[in-house]
Amino acid sequence: MNRFPLLALAMLSLATPALANECQLEFVESAQSVNLPNIEIGVGEFSRENFNVSVRNTGGASCDGVIRFTRVGVPMADTPQYSLQSGPTVLEILPQHGSSTLNSDLLITASPTDSSGRSIPFQITVPSEWGLKAGNYGDQIELALLDASGAVLDTLLLTVHIEVPQAVALRIVGATGFNEVARIDLGNLSSERPTTSDPFGVRIWSTSGYRVEFSSENRSELVHEGNLDRIAYQLHFNNQLVNLAGGDGFLFGQHTPSLGQVHSLRVEVGPVTARAGQYTDRVTVTVTAV
């Protein structure tokens, strides 16, 4: 009758050493940061940053695990959208308390048992076209390390820093020319009525508030080709008269949408009586981020 307790004790003594061969996955670090400083802004632009997360196995057996990605809290207003991927796999970042999906879990196979662990490569991509707002932004993602049963073994807090710089660009629209030089032709001036240019304007992109300033080579006068005569003219910006002799410019306090902001321009002359010939002036438009 005493054989059964002895058999049970023997079975327990055999089961204890097997714990040394269990899979014990963990992150090498508990927190990491990835920085995308001063990203490039422009049409078709994007910024990328590579980083690695190391996973090790403190147990005695090689095993598989899963990394799940969940956003911590709510991102700051105007935080640029970005994508996270590992190799060819684009990963989904779950909201808090969100259910896992096919792309929210990254399979980690055959984790080594050495102390340095296995380095998992990642890449963050930020589309950096116009429409972003200048500033420093932070976002946090929790990486949860799960075993085959779905139990959480360890977590890592990943902080993403993105810096959007002040940047501006402009283009003259509705005028002849390209790149930085455009031409407005008023045609024949009238001695009986004012001559007004066809509609044109300037399209501005900016990641912050901006100032628009104008300067005239001839101080708001059209100069005869032989410098034999001058004709005064007016330039209107958003239906406001521009002081081409040197003004304070026009201030706009907000960044522009992705398609930019179009501001109308209009040139008006006369009526005039002047010497026949070609008359010109050169106006420089300057946009500065503020």
C-alpha positions as CSV (number, residue, x, y, z in Angstrom):
1,M,0.0,0.0,0.0
2,N,3.0,2.3,0.3
3,R,4.0,2.1,-3.4
4,F,1.6,4.8,-4.6
5,P,2.9,7.7,-2.6
6,L,6.5,6.8,-3.5
7,L,5.6,6.8,-7.2
8,A,4.0,10.2,-6.9
9,L,7.1,11.6,-5.2
10,A,9.3,10.2,-8.0
11,M,7.2,11.9,-10.6
12,L,7.5,15.3,-8.9
13,S,11.3,15.0,-8.7
14,L,11.4,14.3,-12.5
15,A,9.2,17.3,-13.4
16,T,11.2,20.0,-11.6
17,P,14.3,20.1,-13.9
18,A,12.1,20.5,-17.0
19,L,11.5,24.2,-16.0
20,A,15.0,25.0,-17.0
21,N,14.1,24.3,-20.7
22,E,11.0,26.6,-20.8
23,C,10.9,29.6,-23.2
24,Q,11.4,32.9,-21.3
25,L,11.2,35.7,-23.8
26,E,12.0,39.3,-22.9
27,F,13.1,42.6,-24.4
28,V,16.7,43.6,-23.8
29,E,15.6,47.2,-23.2
30,S,12.5,48.4,-21.4
31,A,12.3,51.7,-23.4
32,Q,13.6,53.1,-26.6
33,S,13.3,56.3,-28.7
34,V,13.4,56.9,-32.4
35,N,14.0,60.5,-33.7
36,L,13.2,62.1,-37.0
37,P,14.7,65.6,-36.8
38,N,14.1,68.4,-39.2
39,I,12.3,66.4,-41.8
40,E,12.4,67.5,-45.4
41,I,9.2,69.2,-46.6
42,G,8.0,69.3,-50.2
43,V,5.9,67.6,-52.9
44,G,6.5,63.9,-52.9
45,E,8.9,64.1,-49.9
46,F,9.1,61.5,-47.1
47,S,11.5,60.9,-44.3
48,R,12.6,57.5,-42.9
49,E,14.5,56.2,-39.9
50,N,15.7,52.7,-39.2
51,F,16.0,51.3,-35.7
52,N,16.3,47.9,-34.0
53,V,14.6,46.2,-31.0
54,S,16.3,43.3,-29.3
55,V,14.6,40.2,-27.9
56,R,16.3,37.5,-25.9
57,N,15.4,34.2,-24.3
58,T,16.5,33.6,-20.8
59,G,15.1,30.0,-20.8
60,G,16.8,27.0,-22.0
61,A,14.8,26.2,-25.2
62,S,14.5,28.0,-28.5
63,C,10.9,29.2,-29.1
64,D,8.7,31.6,-31.0
65,G,6.8,34.7,-29.8
66,V,4.8,37.6,-31.1
67,I,5.3,41.4,-30.8
68,R,2.0,43.4,-30.7
69,F,1.9,47.2,-31.2
70,T,-0.5,49.4,-29.3
71,R,-0.6,53.2,-29.2
72,V,-0.3,54.7,-25.7
73,G,-2.8,57.6,-25.2
74,V,-3.9,60.1,-27.8
75,P,-1.3,61.7,-30.2
76,M,-0.7,65.4,-30.1
77,A,-2.9,67.5,-32.4
78,D,-1.4,67.9,-35.9
79,T,1.1,65.0,-35.3
80,P,2.2,63.8,-38.7
81,Q,0.9,60.4,-39.8
82,Y,3.6,57.7,-40.1
83,S,3.9,54.0,-40.9
84,L,5.8,51.4,-39.0
85,Q,7.2,48.3,-40.7
86,S,9.6,45.4,-40.2
87,G,11.1,44.1,-43.4
88,P,8.3,44.0,-46.0
89,T,5.6,43.8,-43.4
90,V,3.7,47.1,-42.7
91,L,2.5,46.9,-39.1
92,E,-0.8,48.1,-37.7
93,I,-0.7,50.1,-34.4
94,L,-3.7,49.3,-32.4
95,P,-5.7,51.8,-30.3
96,Q,-5.8,51.2,-26.6
97,H,-8.0,48.1,-25.8
98,G,-8.2,47.3,-29.5
99,S,-8.4,43.7,-30.7
100,S,-5.4,42.2,-32.5
101,T,-5.4,42.0,-36.3
102,L,-3.4,40.2,-38.9
103,N,-0.9,43.1,-39.2
104,S,-0.8,44.1,-35.5
105,D,1.2,41.0,-34.5
106,L,4.8,40.4,-35.7
107,L,6.0,36.8,-35.4
108,I,9.4,36.3,-33.8
109,T,10.8,32.8,-34.6
110,A,13.6,30.8,-32.9
111,S,14.7,33.4,-30.4
112,P,18.3,32.6,-29.3
113,T,19.1,31.9,-25.7
114,D,22.2,34.1,-25.4
115,S,22.2,37.3,-23.4
116,S,22.5,39.8,-26.3
117,G,19.4,38.4,-27.9
118,R,18.1,38.8,-31.4
119,S,17.9,42.2,-33.2
120,I,14.6,42.9,-35.0
121,P,14.8,45.6,-37.7
122,F,12.2,48.3,-37.9
123,Q,11.6,51.3,-40.1
124,I,9.4,54.4,-39.5
125,T,8.3,56.4,-42.6
126,V,6.8,59.9,-42.4
127,P,5.2,61.4,-45.5
128,S,6.4,65.0,-45.3
129,E,4.5,66.8,-48.0
130,W,2.9,70.2,-47.6
131,G,0.0,70.4,-45.1
132,L,2.1,69.6,-42.0
133,K,2.3,72.1,-39.2
134,A,5.8,73.1,-37.9
135,G,6.6,71.9,-34.4
136,N,8.0,69.1,-32.3
137,Y,5.7,66.1,-31.9
138,G,5.9,63.0,-29.7
139,D,4.0,59.7,-29.9
140,Q,4.3,56.5,-27.8
141,I,3.8,52.9,-28.8
142,E,3.8,49.9,-26.4
143,L,5.4,46.8,-27.8
144,A,4.0,43.8,-26.0
145,L,5.9,40.5,-26.2
146,L,3.5,37.5,-26.1
147,D,4.1,33.8,-26.0
148,A,2.3,31.2,-28.1
149,S,-0.7,31.1,-25.7
150,G,-1.1,34.9,-25.9
151,A,0.2,35.7,-22.5
152,V,2.2,38.9,-22.2
153,L,5.8,38.2,-21.2
154,D,7.3,41.7,-21.4
155,T,6.7,45.2,-22.7
156,L,8.8,47.9,-24.2
157,L,7.8,51.6,-24.5
158,L,8.8,53.1,-27.9
159,T,8.8,57.0,-28.1
160,V,8.7,58.6,-31.5
161,H,9.9,62.1,-31.9
162,I,9.2,64.0,-35.2
163,E,10.4,67.6,-35.8
164,V,8.6,69.5,-38.6
165,P,10.6,72.6,-39.5
166,Q,9.4,76.0,-40.6
167,A,9.3,75.9,-44.4
168,V,7.7,78.0,-47.2
169,A,7.4,77.9,-51.0
170,L,5.6,80.0,-53.6
171,R,4.6,79.9,-57.2
172,I,3.1,82.6,-59.4
173,V,-0.1,81.3,-61.1
174,G,-2.0,82.7,-64.1
175,A,1.1,84.4,-65.5
176,T,3.6,83.6,-68.3
177,G,6.8,82.0,-67.2
178,F,8.0,79.2,-65.0
179,N,10.0,78.6,-61.8
180,E,11.1,81.8,-60.1
181,V,10.3,84.2,-63.0
182,A,6.9,85.1,-64.3
183,R,5.7,87.9,-66.7
184,I,2.5,90.0,-66.8
185,D,1.7,91.7,-70.1
186,L,-0.7,94.6,-69.8
187,G,-0.9,95.1,-73.6
188,N,-1.6,98.5,-75.0
189,L,-2.4,101.1,-72.3
190,S,-5.4,103.4,-72.7
191,S,-5.5,107.1,-72.4
192,E,-9.3,107.0,-71.7
193,R,-9.7,104.3,-69.1
194,P,-7.7,102.2,-66.6
195,T,-5.9,99.1,-67.9
196,T,-6.2,96.1,-65.6
197,S,-4.2,92.9,-65.8
198,D,-5.8,89.5,-66.4
199,P,-6.4,87.6,-63.1
200,F,-3.3,86.1,-61.6
201,G,-2.0,85.3,-58.2
202,V,0.6,83.6,-56.0
203,R,0.1,80.2,-54.4
204,I,1.9,79.8,-51.1
205,W,2.8,76.7,-49.1
206,S,3.9,77.1,-45.5
207,T,4.2,74.8,-42.4
208,S,3.8,77.9,-40.2
209,G,2.4,81.4,-40.2
210,Y,4.1,83.5,-42.9
211,R,4.7,87.0,-44.1
212,V,4.4,88.2,-47.7
213,E,6.4,91.2,-48.8
214,F,6.8,93.1,-52.1
215,S,9.6,95.2,-53.5
216,S,9.6,97.2,-56.7
217,E,12.8,97.8,-58.7
218,N,11.4,101.2,-59.9
219,R,9.3,102.1,-56.8
220,S,5.9,101.4,-58.3
221,E,6.6,102.9,-61.7
222,L,6.8,101.4,-65.2
223,V,10.0,102.7,-66.9
224,H,10.3,103.3,-70.6
225,E,12.8,101.1,-72.4
226,G,15.0,104.0,-73.2
227,N,14.4,105.5,-69.7
228,L,12.6,108.4,-71.4
229,D,9.4,108.3,-69.4
230,R,7.7,106.7,-66.4
231,I,4.1,105.6,-65.7
232,A,2.8,105.0,-62.2
233,Y,0.8,101.8,-61.5
234,Q,-0.9,100.0,-58.6
235,L,-0.5,96.4,-57.4
236,H,-3.3,94.9,-55.4
237,F,-2.8,91.8,-53.2
238,N,-6.0,90.1,-51.9
239,N,-7.8,93.3,-53.1
240,Q,-5.5,95.4,-50.8
241,L,-3.2,98.1,-52.2
242,V,0.5,97.1,-51.9
243,N,2.9,99.8,-50.8
244,L,5.7,99.0,-53.3
245,A,7.8,101.9,-52.0
246,G,8.4,99.8,-48.9
247,G,5.7,98.6,-46.6
248,D,5.3,96.2,-43.7
249,G,4.0,93.3,-45.8
250,F,1.0,91.0,-45.1
251,L,1.0,88.6,-42.2
252,F,-0.9,85.3,-42.1
253,G,-0.9,83.5,-38.8
254,Q,-1.7,79.9,-39.8
255,H,0.0,77.1,-41.8
256,T,-1.4,76.3,-45.2
257,P,-3.3,73.1,-46.3
258,S,-1.6,70.6,-48.5
259,L,-2.7,72.4,-51.7
260,G,-1.4,75.7,-50.4
261,Q,-3.2,79.1,-50.2
262,V,-3.8,81.2,-53.3
263,H,-3.7,85.0,-52.9
264,S,-5.0,87.1,-55.8
265,L,-2.9,89.8,-57.5
266,R,-4.0,92.6,-59.8
267,V,-2.1,95.3,-61.6
268,E,-3.8,98.5,-62.6
269,V,-2.5,101.5,-64.7
270,G,-3.9,104.7,-65.9
271,P,-5.6,106.1,-67.9
272,V,-2.3,107.4,-69.1
273,T,-0.7,109.7,-71.7
274,A,2.9,108.9,-72.3
275,R,5.7,108.4,-74.8
276,A,5.2,105.3,-77.1
277,G,7.4,102.3,-76.3
278,Q,7.8,99.4,-73.9
279,Y,7.5,100.0,-70.2
280,T,8.6,97.6,-67.5
281,D,9.1,97.1,-63.8
282,R,10.4,94.2,-61.8
283,V,8.6,93.2,-58.6
284,T,10.0,90.7,-56.1
285,V,7.7,88.7,-53.9
286,T,9.2,87.4,-50.7
287,V,7.6,84.9,-48.4
288,T,9.1,84.3,-44.9
289,A,8.0,81.7,-42.3
290,V,7.2,83.3,-38.9
